[in-house]
């Protein structure tokens, strides 16, 4: 890929100097390892700009009618190619003609990295494992997500790759020295890689410390903490009681396949697809779908806004508004558990691994009910396994320690533990 700049055919590896390596690793640190080497962004922009003038306005109009998503406005923070809207539409139109989006049943709305790789690196030597990232500016539809919003970007704009990542590539680069003094092989300058180190790269660009991401803004943290507390204090006991009642009613129902007698066999004339297709095969599934609501406390269900017990399908329409309206009991339970986990972590300042390793019961010391009269003045501790401590080996153990927590958090934990004992 850099044979012309290095005059590779004439000088072989002699022009691969320390400056060459430092320049390469600076690019890898700033733009990511793959993009630093292959420069996907600049190559893609250069490729499409070389062909957009071949696309007529008639083609643009027809393409926008067929794929209106390409005509959307994109926030500047989400741009990577920085094409104008007209250039972007023409680029998509030209790429479509090159087979970038597949065809027929093989239609790929976000494009094919394999096709783009061929267009970008024709007659060049690249890794067969190369994976070209998909640019949202070239999508024909929005990518399906199992979450309502995109995840928060935790990368700091002023930092780049992690130190550990760059060090891995430095080690790999130094393997070029195994060619030295071998017959019929070009020998690189050994001094070229001597200067390569994380410290040297850090002099050129700020590397991100291993395992560290950007802390969320205090406004987000405080708002989420307040909302979580208000939600838990208002609904925790009612949600747990209602869930316990629902699962106790369904526990006696069979989970075996075809145990639902109300769902006819697909081969019998009684089977009506419009009615029976989405009906559960198991007795318990059908009961939880259609009958369990009638066994719950009507007043509590109505007060919370619950319309069904089971969670929504992953890609169900208007799923997130329904979750916000408390329409599913089990979705409500998931929100409750997430809120309790968040509050425990943020108030006690514990690691994620320390939270998920908590036992189902017995996490409070003293192990007394903070809701009972007479226990108001007890100072509670949270018992947990301290990560990054203890003994290693095959039977590794972490040190068990205690740390003070607030009475309000002790009450939340006690309610969950009480539910776990019964459930």
N, C-alpha and C positions, 0 to 999 in steps of 0.2 A: 504493500500500500504506500510505502514511503520510498520506494526504490528510486524514483526520479530525484528526490531531494538528497538522498544518500549516494547517488551515482553508484548504485549497488553492483551493476554489471562490470563497472570498471575498477572500483576500489573495494568491492566485497564488503566486509564488515569494518573496514578501517575508519569509516566516517561515523561509526556509532561511538560517540564520545560521551563524556560525563554530562556535557550540556544537553545532548540528545535525550539521555535518560531523565535528567531533571525536568526538562521541558515536558516530556511525556507524562511523568508522574504528577507534575503540576496540573496538567489537563485532566488526568484521571481523578485527582483529588477534588478539583473544582466541579467537574461535570459528571462524576461517577466513573467507575472503572471502564465499563463497556463503551459509553459515549465518549470518554476521554481518548480511547484508542480508535474507535471507528467513526466518531463524529457524526452520528446519525442525523442530528438536527440540521447542521449546515449542509450536509449532503442531500437531505430530503428537500430542503428549501431550494437548493441549487437545481435539483432534478426537476421539481414541479415548475419553477419559474422559467426553465428552459422550454417548457411545453405549453404554458397557459395561453400564450398568444395564438396557439393553433385552435383554440376552442372559440366558437362563434357565440354571439348573443342568443341566437335561436337555440343552440344546444344548452346554454345556461338556463334559459327560461323553461325548457322541457325538463331539464334535470331537477330544477327547484320544484316544479309541480309534482314530480315523481318522488322526490326526497326533500320535503320542506324543512327537515331538521337542519340541513346545511345552511339555511338562510338565517339562522338564529344569531343573536348578538352574544359574544363571549367576553366575559370580564377579563381585563388586562392581566390580572394575577393568574388566570388559567391558561394564558397563551404560552406556547413553547416555540412555535414556528414564526410567529409574528407576521403572518400574511394578512393582507387586507381581506375584507369580506369577499370582494369580487375575485381576488386571487385564490382564496380558499375554495370557493365554489367551483372555479375552473380547474383547480388542482384535483378536487374530488371527481369532477367530470372526466378529466383525462385519466386518472388512476382507475376509474371504473372501466374505461375502454381497454385498459391493460390487464384486466382480470384481477385487480387488487381486491375487489369485494366478492370474488367468486361468482357463481351463477346458479340459478335454479334453486334446488334443495340445498346446495352448498353455499348459499348467500351468507357473507360475513360482513355484518354492518360496521364492525370496527376495523375491518381490513385484514389482510393476510401478511404477516411478517415475512413469510417465505417468498412471496411474490415481490415485496418491496426489497428484500435482500438481493434478489436477482437483478432488479432494476438499478440498485445502488452500487453493487459490487461486481458487476459483470466483468469478466476477464481479470479479476483480482483474487488473491488468495486470502480467504477468511476462514475462521473456525466453523466446522459443520454444526457446532452447538450454538451458533450465534442466534440470539433472540432479540429482534428489534422491537423496542417498546412502541405501543400503539399511541398515536397522538390524537387526543380528543378533537382537535381541529379538523381531523380528516374522517370523523365518524359520520355515519349516515343516520344513526339513531342513538339515543342515549343508552348506555350500558345498563343492563338490569342489575339491580342491587338488592341484597337481602335486608338492607337497612334503609331508613328513610333518607338520611343525609350522608354525604361523604364523611369519612373520618377526618378529624382535625390533623392538620399537618404539624408534626412535632419536630420537623427539621428547622434549625436556625438558618436564616438566609446568609448570615455572616460566616458560617462554618460549612464544612464540606464533608468528605468521606471520613469514616472512622479510622483511627490509627491502626487498629488491628487489620482492617481490610487492606489498607495500603501496604502494611508490612508483609502480608501474604503475597502480594504481587512483587514486592521487592525481592523476596526470597526466590520466587519463580524466575525473575529476570536474571538473577545471578547464576542461574543454571546454564546460561549461555557460555559461561567460562569452561564448561566441560569439553568444549570443542578444542581447547588449546592444545597444540602440538599433535593433533590427530592427523593421520594421513588423508590427503584429498578432502580436507575440510578447511574452510576459512577460519582463521584464528582472530577473534576480536581483541581489542585493546583491553587488557585486564584492569588497567587503571580506571577505565570508564565506569565500572560498577563499584569501585572501592568507596566512592563518596556516597553511595546510595544508603540512606537510613531514614527512619521516621523523623529523627531530629532535623536532618537536612531538609526534608520536604516541609517540615513545620516552619522552617525559616522563610519558605516561599509562599505558603498558604496555610491558614489556620485549620488544623485538623480537629475533628470532633473526638473528644475523649471516648474511649470504649464504653458502650452501654449507657450513654447519657443522652437524654432527649430534652427538648425545651419544656420548661415548666409552664403550665397553663396560666393565663392571666388571672389575677386575683378576683376580678369581677365575675369570671366564669365559676371559679371555685366557690366563692361565697354565695352566689345565686343558687348553684346546684346544691350546696349544703343546706341552705334555708328551705328550698323546695323539697328536698329529701326528708328533712325533719318533719315538715308540715304534713307530708303525705303519710309517713310512717305513723306519726302520732294520731292522725285522723282515722286511718284505715287498717292498721296492722292487725288488731285483734279480730275485727270483723272478717277480714280476708282469710286469716288462718282458721277461724271457726267455720266459715263457709266452705273452704277447701277440705277441711277434715270431714265435714258432713258429706260432701260430694264423693270423696274417695271411699268413705265407709259404705255408702250406698252402692257404689260400683264394684266394691271388692268381691261381692258374692256372685257377680256375673262372669260367665265363661269368656276366656280369651282365645279359645280354640277357633281355628278356621272353620267357616260355615256353621258356626254355632248360633248365628242369628236366624231364627226361624221366620222372621218377617221379610227376609230377602230371598226371593225365589231363585232357583238355579237358572243361570243364563240361557240354558238350552230349553227351558220350559216356556210354554206360551204365556204363562202368568207374568213372566219377566218383562217389565216395561222400562226401557232404558232411561226415559225421562224421569222416572220415579225411583228406580232401584239402582241405577248405575253408580251413584255416589254414596250409596248406603253401605255401611260397614259390614264386613263378612262376619265379624265376631259379635257375640251378644253384648259384651261389655262396651265395645265401641259404639254400637247402635244405641245402647242405653244412655251413654254419656252424650251422644249427639242429640237425642230427641226427648228423653224422659226424665233425666236427672234434675232438670230445672224445677220440675213440679214437686220435688221432694225437699227443696231448700227453703230457708226462711224467706218468705215473700217480702217482708218488710225490709230486711237487710239487703236483699238482692235489688229491690227497687231503689233503695237509698243510694246504693253504689252505682246504679245504672247498668248492671250486668244483664246481658241478653242471652249469653250462652256460656257453657263451662269450658269447652275445649278451646285451644289456641287457634289462631287464624292460619290459613295456608301461607307459605313463605311469600308468595307473590300475589296474594289476594288484593283485589281492588280496594282502595280507600282503607287499607288495613291500619294505617298509623293514626288516622283520625278516630277510628273505632277503638284503638288502644287508649288514646287520650280520653275518650269518653267512657272508659272502664267497661266496655261491652263484653269482654271475655274474662271469666274468672281466673283461668290459668295464666293468661297474659298479665292480669293484675298481680297474680302471685309472683311472676317473674320480675315485674317492676318493683314489687316489695322487696324481694331478695336482693336485687341489684342496689336498691336504696340502702338496705341494711349493711350490705358489704361496703358500699361507698362510705357510709357514716362511720363504720368501725375503722376503716382504713385511714380516713382523713382526720378523725379525732384522736386516735391512738398512734398515728404516724407509723403504721406497720407496713412491711413489705407485702407484696401480693402473695408470694409463696407462703408467708406466715399466716395470711388470712385463709387461704384455701386449705391449709393443713389443720385448721381448727377442728376439734372433735364435734360431733353432733350435740353433745351435752357436756357439762362439767367444765366449762371454760371460765367460770367466775370463781373468785375467791374473796370472801367466803361464799360457799355454795348455798346461799339463802335467797329466798324470794324478795327482791327489792320492792315488790308491789304490796307486800303484807304490811299491815300496821305495826309499828314498832321497829321497822328496819330502815326508816327514812334517813337515819344518821350514819348508816354503815358506809364505810369507804371501800369500794370494790376495786379489785385488780383483775386484769385480763391475763389468763394463763395461755402461753403459746410457745412454740418451738422457735428459737432464735436462729434464723438462717445465717449462713456463712459462719457457723460455729460448730463446736462438738468434735466428734471423732470421725475419721474417714474409714476407708476399707470397705470390704464387702457388706458388712453390717453397720453402715455409717449411721450415726445418730446426731441430732442437733440438741443443743443445750435448751432446757426448758426454763423459762423465766417468767416473771410477773411484772406488769406495769399498771399504774393507776389509770382508771377510766372514770368518766362522769357517771352520775347516778342515772341520768336519762339514757345513756348508752347501755348501762347494765340492765335496765328494764326492757329495752329492745331485744337484747341478747337472751334474756330470761324467757320472754314470750316465744322466741324461736325455738329455744331448747325444749320448752314445754310442749310445743307442737311436735317436735321431733320424737319425743318420748311416746306420745300417743299414736302418731302416724306410723 
